[in-house]
Amino acid sequence: MFNILLVDDEKKICEFVKACLDKEGYNTHVAYDGKTAIEYFDENNYDLIMLDRMLPDVSGEQVCEYIRSKSEAPVIMLTAKIEDEDRIDGFKLGCDDYICKPFNVIELVYRIKAMLKRTKNNEGNYVIKFGDDFVLSTLSPELKIRNNNVVLTNTEYKILLILASNPNKVYTREELLENTIEGYYEKIDRVIDSHIKNLRQKIEVDCSNCKIIKTIYGVGYKFGLQN
């Protein structure tokens, strides 16, 4: 599951683009101003950012510079400015692609797919990585913990992928069930605890003091590692 940040102050555009990306299976967060975009960026790991150049508070240029100071995630700049100089300036800021408004959303989706294909690791795989001790594929249930390969069940992999994709979000048991177990509505939500217990036994150094999957009492679970 790829995480995408969409930053644009035009809410109708955001709603339409988000709906199309959700349909493609992407996890899309929306920010309507630069300040919120920076906050979201600091709180999550994004595989791609779509960024409007003209925002009501912090400019798109400043947001792009901030992102580039911390990440190599691809940035697609969205703008109404169509002059060649504006495009060149955008690339100088560090954006990877430039789309002028109004744009065809189908074309945008294909550009996103093409860009994500190019952002692979050296082994030719998409990964979520926290230091050198945690490397999780986003395409198949392949996990390396402390340089050791770990065999995961399909459900364990889905749970870990969801948690690691949004390390600052606390997930309820129901949310994890909805996204990992088919027919979850027929099961009690505590079934997720059994999967978490088995997963912890595979990945934690000390299950009495979990560092990777943390329990948030009264709520659910969250990912504990940070870059």
Disulfide bonds with the S-S distance in Angstrom:
none
